[in-house]
Amino acid sequence: MVSRRMIALLVGLSLIGGYLLYGSVTGTTQPTLTVENNDTTSYQLSAYTVESREKAMYMNFRVTTREGERRLKTLSQLVWSDRDRNVTLADDGIPEQHITVAPGEEVTTTIDGWNRGDVTVYIIEEHRGNETHRQTAIKTCTKPGQEHSLTLEEDGSSGSSTCA
C-alpha cells in the first residue's frame, strides 16, 4: 500500500516538473546577447522588443540625416544604413535597452522585456558624439533560450543567432 506521504511527494514532484516544463514552453527565458567589438571605435547598441516583424517595420525613429535635417523614419527605412545620426525611438511603450561597447571589449547581457513570440531589433551606432547609424539587425525566433551574437569589425559587422 502506498502511503499518503508518498502520494503527496509524487504530486509535488509532478507539479514542480510541470511548472518547469511550462516555463520552458511559454518562453520565460530572455534572449542572450553577446557583442564583441574588434574595431577601434566604441559602439552604442540599442535593443527593442516588439510583438511581430510587421509591427517592428513600422516602428518610428527620430534621426538626423547626413544633410543635418531632423526627421522621422520607420525601421523599414533603417534596414540599410544611410549614415543617419542620433537614431532615437519615437514610439512609446516599446521596451528598450542600450549597451555601449568599447574597442576590444566583449559584453554579454540578456534582453529585458522579451516575451515569447517577440521580435528583437538591434540598432548599432558608432559612438563618437554624434552617433552614426551603422547597422540594423532583426532577430525573429519564437522560442525561449535564444542566443544572439554580434561582432563589430572596422570593415563591417557580422552576426549570428541560435534559436533554441
VEXFI-519665 format. One record per residue: x, y, z of N, C-alpha, C, O in turn; residue in one letter. Coordinates in steps of 0.001 Angstrom, whole numbers, padded with zeros to 6 digits, always signed. Example, Ala and Ser with C-alpha at 12.3 -4.5 7.8 and 13.67 -1.06 7.14 Angstrom:
BEGIN
+013190-005690+007800+012300-004500+007800+013200-003300+007800+014236-003319+008465A
+012850-002250+007080+013670-001060+007140+012900+000030+007870+013409+001138+008039S
This chain:
BEGIN
+000835-001173+000000+000000+000000+000000+000891+001252+000000+001909+001291+000690M
+000511+002248-000758+001282+003480-000872+000821+004451+000207-000376+004660+000399V
+001782+005041+000906+001449+005953+001994+000999+007305+001439+001263+007636+000283S
+000322+008070+002278-000131+009410+001888+001058+010332+001640+001007+011194+000764R
+002127+010149+002412+003328+010964+002198+003912+010712+000805+004324+011644+000114R
+003941+009462+000412+004480+009121-000903+003618+009736-002000+004148+010247-002986M
+002312+009694-001843+001413+010297-002830+001626+011805-002869+001697+012390-003950I
+001728+012439-001712+001957+013886-001647+003286+014240-002308+003373+015235-003027A
+004311+013441-002071+005615+013684-002671+005545+013561-004197+006104+014393-004910L
+004864+012533-004697+004730+012347-006137+003932+013480-006777+004286+013957-007855L
+002872+013906-006127+002075+015027-006642+002920+016289-006662+002890+017042-007636V
+003676+016529-005591+004546+017707-005524+005589+017701-006623+005808+018722-007275G
+006238+016561-006836+007240+016459-007899+006612+016651-009279+007224+017259-010156L
+005411+016145-009474+004705+016330-010749+004403+017803-010993+004557+018301-012108S
+003975+018491-009943+003684+019923-010083+004945+020721-010407+004917+021606-011262L
+006049+020412-009731+007305+021108-009996+007762+020826-011427+008163+021744-012144I
+007703+019569-011840+008088+019213-013213+007218+019919-014239+007714+020405-015255G
+005923+019972-013970+005011+020666-014881+005307+022150-014952+005229+022743-016027G
+005642+022759-013831+005973+024180-013798+007235+024448-014618+007288+025397-015401Y
+008256+023595-014425+009495+023772-015184+009257+023586-016675+009796+024346-017479L
+008469+022603-017059+008150+022378-018461+007354+023552-019012+007625+024016-020119L
+006367+024042-018248+005557+025174-018681+006438+026396-018908+006260+027115-019891Y
+007381+026633-018011+008278+027776-018156+009101+027686-019419+009320+028700-020081G
+009564+026502-019770+010372+026377-020984+009511+026485-022229+009999+026939-023264S
+008254+026088-022168+007365+026169-023321+006836+027586-023516+006689+028035-024653V
+006546+028297-022426+005949+029619-022554+006967+030707-022796+006579+031830-023116T
+008250+030430-022659+009244+031426-023028+009610+032393-021933+009705+033593-022190G
+009813+031933-020753+010200+032841-019690+011688+033170-019742+012134+034054-019011T
+012465+032496-020570+013893+032742-020669+014157+033842-021693+013778+033718-022857T
+014809+034919-021253+015112+036056-022121+016236+035711-023090+017098+034898-022753Q
+016255+036308-024294+017377+036103-025209+018678+036628-024596+018673+037598-023838P
+019780+035979-024933+021100+036418-024502+021796+037063-025689+021766+036530-026798T
+022425+038214-025456+023156+038929-026498+024620+039038-026094+024938+039449-024978L
+025506+038666-027013+026947+038867-026818+027438+039762-027946+027237+039459-029122T
+028084+040869-027582+028626+041806-028557+030138+041860-028372+030629+042133-027277V
+030871+041596-029454+032330+041661-029433+032759+042799-030354+032379+042834-031524E
+033551+043728-029823+033988+044875-030607+035455+044706-030996+036348+044876-030165N
+035697+044371-032262+037051+044231-032785+037500+045473-033547+038509+045440-034251N
+036764+046555-033411+037064+047809-034094+037806+048735-033124+037937+048425-031940D
+038286+049864-033633+038962+050857-032795+038000+051937-032320+038412+052888-031657T
+036725+051797-032654+035676+052753-032302+034719+052128-031299+034444+050930-031369T
+034205+052929-030362+033147+052461-029463+031824+052443-030220+031622+053203-031167S
+030927+051559-029782+029611+051465-030404+028527+051517-029343+028705+051048-028219Y
+027398+052101-029730+026198+052036-028905+025231+051108-029609+024945+051274-030795Q
+024734+050139-028879+023778+049199-029423+022474+049380-028663+022455+049345-027433L
+021388+049573-029395+020058+049710-028792+019239+048489-029176+019204+048098-030343S
+018575+047886-028186+017755+046696-028420+016304+047022-028106+016005+047666-027101A
+015409+046573-028973+013974+046807-028816+013251+045478-029003+013679+044645-029802Y
+012165+045277-028277+011364+044067-028467+009933+044459-028806+009315+045275-028123T
+009421+043860-029877+008055+044122-030327+007369+042800-030660+008029+041773-030815V
+006047+042832-030768+005241+041619-030916+005445+040874-032226+005340+039648-032259E
+005735+041589-033305+005841+040923-034609+006816+041672-035510+007150+042833-035273S
+007257+040978-036542+008158+041606-037518+007448+042749-038238+008049+043789-038507R
+006172+042551-038547+005406+043607-039220+005351+044867-038367+005598+045966-038863E
+005026+044711-037084+004974+045876-036198+006354+046518-036072+006470+047741-035987K
+007399+045689-036060+008765+046222-035956+009070+047143-037132+009661+048207-036947A
+008674+046746-038330+008997+047540-039520+008335+048914-039512+008779+049820-040217M
+007265+049076-038710+006572+050361-038627+006996+051190-037418+006433+052257-037173Y
+007984+050711-036658+008483+051500-035529+009048+052814-036071+009678+052837-037128M
+008815+053914-035333+009277+055235-035757+010504+055655-034962+010581+055459-033749N
+011464+056239-035679+012696+056727-035071+012943+058166-035514+012700+058520-036668F
+013428+058994-034587+013895+060333-034930+015355+060183-035350+016137+059528-034661R
+015722+060786-036474+017091+060718-036965+017534+062101-037429+016712+062972-037713V
+018834+062281-037498+019416+063440-038158+020073+062918-039424+020975+062081-039359T
+019631+063402-040568+020176+062927-041843+021594+063463-042045+022055+064317-041287T
+022275+062961-043061+023631+063445-043375+023624+064931-043696+024625+065622-043506R
+022483+065419-044185+022365+066842-044520+022033+067693-043298+021948+068916-043402E
+021845+067056-042139+021554+067790-040906+020074+068002-040638+019716+068697-039687G
+019209+067419-041453+017761+067559-041279+017266+066563-040234+017627+065386-040267E
+016442+067038-039311+015849+066179-038279+014510+065689-038808+013657+066501-039167R
+014303+064348-038863+013049+063808-039391+012749+062450-038789+013569+061884-038065R
+011557+061925-039094+011154+060596-038655+011402+059586-039773+011194+059877-040951L
+011854+058390-039377+011993+057277-040311+011447+056035-039631+011541+055883-038413K
+010873+055149-040437+010436+053862-039901+011627+052907-039910+012632+053154-040577T
+011499+051819-039164+012572+050825-039154+012832+050294-040560+013976+050016-040920L
+011766+050152-041357+011950+049659-042726+012884+050574-043520+013556+050109-044441S
+012941+051866-043184+013852+052793-043853+015260+052741-043263+016199+053287-043843Q
+015408+052082-042104+016718+051985-041459+017376+050617-041649+018469+050372-041138L
+016700+049724-042390+017273+048401-042604+018638+048528-043277+019579+047828-042904V
+018751+049405-044255+020035+049687-044891+020512+051026-044380+019777+052013-044430W
+021727+051067-043894+022259+052292-043298+022443+053389-044339+023030+053171-045399S
+021927+054572-044015+022126+055759-044836+023004+056753-044076+023046+057941-044397D
+023711+056232-043049+024613+057025-042209+023891+058147-041473+024466+059206-041219R
+022603+057901-041128+021877+058851-040285+022563+058911-038930+023297+057997-038555D
+022319+059987-038202+022917+060141-036874+021835+060246-035816+020690+060593-036102R
+022227+059936-034580+021355+060098-033412+019991+059437-033605+018957+060091-033468N
+019991+058152-033920+018763+057388-034138+018132+057122-032766+018724+056457-031916V
+016910+057658-032565+016224+057572-031280+014790+057100-031491+014088+057615-032362T
+014356+056133-030705+012985+055633-030815+011983+056744-030512+012106+057442-029506L
+010997+056900-031384+009985+057937-031205+008682+057374-030628+007860+058137-030121A
+008481+056071-030693+007247+055445-030223+007319+055162-028723+008386+054879-028179D
+006160+055246-028070+006063+054941-026643+005680+053478-026443+005081+052853-027319D
+006034+052948-025282+005574+051628-024885+006352+050455-025449+005921+049312-025301G
+007480+050699-026088+008295+049615-026628+009493+049436-025702+010263+050375-025503I
+009661+048238-025131+010812+048012-024256+012125+048227-025008+012292+047771-026140P
+013048+048930-024357+014335+049194-024987+015441+049177-023949+015211+049443-022770E
+016630+048864-024399+017806+048969-023557+019001+049311-024429+019014+049045-025631Q
+020014+049912-023794+021172+050413-024532+022458+049872-023919+022590+049771-022699H
+023391+049530-024781+024675+048981-024362+025764+049735-025116+025663+049919-026329I
+026796+050170-024415+027961+050752-025061+029097+049747-024968+029370+049198-023901T
+029763+049510-026111+030836+048527-026171+032110+049229-026649+032166+049729-027773V
+033126+049262-025789+034398+049916-026092+035236+049044-027028+034979+047847-027154A
+036238+049638-027685+037127+048852-028545+037775+047709-027756+038233+047896-026629P
+037802+046527-028371+038410+045369-027746+037585+044724-026645+038035+043760-026027G
+036389+045235-026388+035550+044732-025296+034535+043719-025815+034121+043768-026973E
+034149+042809-024941+033063+041873-025218+032061+041988-024082+032436+041908-022912E
+030791+042174-024418+029727+042352-023436+028656+041293-023682+028245+041067-024819V
+028211+040648-022609+027109+039703-022692+026021+040169-021741+026298+040508-020591T
+024777+040185-022224+023645+040626-021417+022397+039879-021859+022406+039200-022886T
+021335+040001-021095+020040+039464-021523+019190+040616-022015+019364+041759-021593T
+018269+040304-022912+017376+041317-023472+016108+041340-022632+015302+040410-022672I
+015945+042411-021874+014784+042564-020999+013542+042901-021811+013637+043463-022902D
+012397+042562-021283+011134+042926-021917+010685+041979-023007+009646+042206-023628G
+011453+040906-023260+011101+039966-024314+010054+038997-023795+010183+038465-022692W
+009026+038770-024584+008005+037756-024305+007998+036775-025456+008404+037109-026569N
+007538+035565-025189+007540+034540-026220+006844+035035-027485+005712+035515-027435R
+007532+034915-028616+006996+035347-029897+007493+036704-030334+007337+037074-031497G
+008094+037459-029417+008552+038803-029772+009717+038771-030751+010445+037783-030854D
+009869+039870-031461+010973+040107-032372+011951+041035-031662+011534+041967-030974V
+013249+040787-031825+014267+041653-031235+014928+042449-032350+015383+041886-033346T
+014976+043771-032171+015560+044675-033156+016788+045325-032530+016738+045807-031399V
+017896+045334-033279+019120+045984-032821+019480+047116-033769+019524+046928-034985Y
+019737+048296-033208+020260+049437-033955+021687+049650-033443+021898+049845-032246I
+022651+049612-034343+024060+049739-033967+024586+051064-034520+024483+051343-035714I
+025159+051880-033611+025683+053183-033988+027117+053337-033503+027472+052868-032422E
+027942+054005-034322+029276+054384-033871+029096+055398-032753+028249+056286-032856E
+029865+055282-031707+029696+056121-030514+030783+057202-030489+031807+057058-029821H
+030535+058286-031230+031513+059384-031332+030823+060738-031203+030930+061558-032114R
+030143+060990-030140+029450+062276-030001+028153+062280-030775+027083+062202-030171G
+028211+062368-032095+027039+062220-032951+027024+060778-033432+027728+060417-034375N
+026217+059964-032777+026179+058539-033116+025725+058353-034561+024658+058829-034947E
+026537+057661-035355+026222+057411-036753+025715+055988-036901+026379+055034-036495T
+024524+055855-037489+023906+054542-037684+024772+053710-038609+025119+054128-039713H
+025112+052525-038133+025984+051648-038914+025242+050424-039435+025459+049990-040566R
+024355+049867-038592+023707+048622-038996+022414+048429-038218+022260+048927-037103Q
+021484+047693-038830+020257+047250-038179+020212+045730-038281+020488+045160-039337T
+019865+045082-037177+019705+043625-037181+018349+043294-036586+017957+043869-035571A
+017631+042370-037210+016315+041950-036739+016358+040452-036509+016657+039685-037424I
+016058+040034-035286+016098+038615-034925+014687+038142-034629+014013+038685-033753K
+014238+037125-035364+012915+036559-035146+013061+035106-034721+013617+034281-035446T
+012561+034815-033555+012562+033456-033032+011493+033403-031950+011497+034224-031033C
+010593+032461-032048+009501+032389-031075+009855+031577-029846+009061+031506-028907T
+011033+030962-029829+011391+030074-028731+012231+030777-027676+012994+031688-027998K
+012100+030363-026419+012956+030908-025371+014363+030334-025502+014578+029359-026222P
+015314+030939-024806+016674+030425-024816+017469+030817-026049+018412+030119-026420G
+017105+031926-026694+017828+032393-027879+019208+032918-027485+019409+033418-026378Q
+020135+032793-028405+021457+033375-028229+021779+034194-029466+021875+033654-030569E
+021948+035506-029282+022317+036396-030375+023756+036829-030159+024172+037065-029025H
+024521+036934-031244+025878+037464-031114+026154+038398-032279+025739+038152-033411S
+026862+039473-031973+027261+040442-032984+028748+040699-032815+029220+040903-031697L
+029488+040690-033910+030895+041033-033898+031059+042290-034729+030713+042313-035910T
+031586+043333-034111+031744+044620-034770+033174+044717-035292+034136+044644-034528L
+033292+044881-036599+034585+044947-037266+034710+046289-037967+033703+046918-038291E
+035943+046733-038204+036180+048004-038868+035599+048019-040280+035081+049042-040726E
+035681+046898-040979+035199+046835-042362+033792+046283-042487+033356+045961-043593D
+033075+046166-041386+031697+045681-041424+031430+044778-040237+032358+044263-039612G
+030179+044595-039937+029776+043793-038785+029270+042439-039239+028836+042257-040376S
+029340+041499-038317+028762+040195-038601+027924+039787-037404+028113+040298-036300S
+027012+038880-037621+026163+038460-036529+025637+037065-036749+025652+036534-037859G
+025174+036491-035666+024550+035169-035768+023533+035054-034656+023530+035844-033712S
+022681+034074-034776+021735+033819-033703+021422+032328-033687+021446+031650-034715S
+021131+031848-032492+020727+030479-032291+019322+030496-031739+019064+031105-030701T
+018421+029840-032419+017041+029736-031965+016932+028395-031244+016940+027337-031873C
+016829+028455-029917+016864+027240-029088+015789+026254-029470+015688+025186-028867A
